[in-house]
Amino acid sequence: MKTRTTILICACAALTALSCAERPTAAEDDVLGVWADADSELLRTERFALLFERCDTLLTATLHRLDPDTALLGRVVFGPRGIVGQQLGASPACGFDPGKRLPSGELRLLVDGRERQLRRIERIVPTAPYEMLRAESGEVGSCLQQWTSGASIGVDDEAVQFEAGTNRHSYMFLLSPAMVYCRAARMRYGDRGALFAQNIRLMANSNTGEYTAEMAADNATVSGAPLHIDEAKFRPDQCTFDADGIYWSFIGFDGETILLNGCGETYRFDRPGKDGGPDEWFAFEKY
């Protein structure tokens, strides 16, 4: 991939590197999962690390690939009125610090030489590909939760798109010529639909003119809090905007597909196959 860079490095835009020999492994330190503090959130899988961080008035999203070789895949820095730095393209990041567990159980990160300690709000268990549930009455919520789990990556010369779903969270990192969209959200699925609650949203859309740079005031508290569905707020003919999040209502299904009302468009969820599913598979933990 060619590297395309228009970047203004800010004090919070990079993780301080360790030497390659010092890079801890997931097996040694049990670092897989969703981690957060008041001003940051980290999704750490075996192959990827997606970090969101707030520093003064700047919000940064950074995506690293950790396997087979450590590399920076993309970074974007949002200011109050526009993007102030952006980098797209695989570049060497030997020794990227994916975090080390402390005796207290917290995850220690070095961010621009500063120590940041994050607590785990959800554990991720990697697994081999497996046969997922088929949609049927009484199992729609479990299928939505299971079908959206895992992590997938797509890259070319112009864009990088990373998506990941855990049992309780959903992530997106998209850098493209027309749009930048990076977000972290909590998800809760039920047989009548899904509740989607963003706690971090970085959006710059040149087609619509939208520019949003938001992170919850106390991010760890918000991201770690469980979502509770109010069944009365599901409406098959529309989505519902609520203080708790957005309710995407169930429309219909067959064994391989589930349809939800996605606020002006229909969201289609397809059952992943063992050979055509995500790049990383995570274990399913039914609510």
Secondary structure as UniProt FT lines:
FT   STRAND          4..6
FT   TURN            11..12
FT   HELIX           20..22
FT   HELIX           26..29
FT   STRAND          33..37
FT   TURN            38..39
FT   STRAND          40..44
FT   STRAND          48..55
FT   TURN            56..57
FT   STRAND          58..65
FT   STRAND          71..78
FT   STRAND          83..92
FT   TURN            94..95
FT   STRAND          100..101
FT   TURN            103..104
FT   STRAND          107..111
FT   TURN            112..113
FT   STRAND          114..123
FT   STRAND          126..127
FT   TURN            137..138
FT   HELIX           140..147
FT   STRAND          150..155
FT   STRAND          160..165
FT   STRAND          169..175
FT   STRAND          179..190
FT   TURN            191..192
FT   STRAND          193..205
FT   TURN            206..208
FT   STRAND          211..215
FT   TURN            217..218
FT   HELIX           219..224
FT   HELIX           231..233
FT   TURN            236..237
FT   STRAND          240..242
FT   TURN            243..244
FT   STRAND          245..254
FT   TURN            255..256
FT   STRAND          257..261
FT   STRAND          266..270
FT   TURN            274..276
FT   STRAND          280..282
//
